[in-house]
């Protein structure tokens, strides 16, 4: 048997089934992955153990004491991309809030509504008050309760009592929903953290953009570093949930130029195929469609320059091409503001569960 006990690394017995090995790996990866606070070396050992024991031939060779040759070579150091400027930081977006069409609209109703668990509103309250006035007025004025008057008064009293009872239940349900929401999700609107490495600057720029502007929407909840269902890696850079609308976001830092998406789906820079970067938005949207039935999904890619120069993009309303930060705020901010105050607890719980690691809530 080789020196490293891969069964002990995964915490399973030597007769563990492939399903048990896969479940053990997924459980441990959530805490040992570097994005979740683990170390690169520990996670690499965990991955080696899984790669070996999840492959029947490699596992048989390992059990026989034959050294295992892993198909995954060590990661090579990243090379600096052509024409980049090391240490270059794009100018932050300086957009006046009143330039956004949805900015004032989003603040018209600052209350957060918890799905269907909301207060009864003003109309039933006015009706209840009016009913109580009509019920009490005959008593105060000393009206002679003839049989017909008494029948009408009793019917009005019963209707008013029923309305008041329903109002009380509505207020209690709304209050209970708010308490349950606070206990489960806290008072924050941001979950997870953007990348901290030098080549993840674009993620930090987008995180700042989202928190500076989209928190204007009372129900907006922002997420950084989400996994696809069944994955333990940060496959999606960011997401914003507002009501029943969810946008999945990729952050890129590319060379200055004009970017657009061709009719056949190819990414173009200055009218020519761009091979300096890719996107997994389509895969992300497919995976989250199945995870969140009833939620409307949209993808967005925000692009920042990697050196001095301007980036322009096609009209984002045409589909999901790359966007500048300003275009993103106009297009996606307006799209999310259709439901600025409603929090869907089930959707929020599901999306938060995809955040890699414990993250943060701010």
Helices and strands as residue ranges (DSSP letters): H 6-10, H 18-32, G 34-36, H 40-53, H 56-63, G 97-99, H 103-106, E 113-114, H 122-141, H 147-185, E 190-191, G 198-200, H 201-213, G 214-216, E 221-226, E 236-242, E 245-254, E 257-261, E 267-269, E 272-273, H 281-291, E 296-305, E 311-313, G 316-318, E 322-323, H 325-336, G 337-339, E 342-343, H 345-352
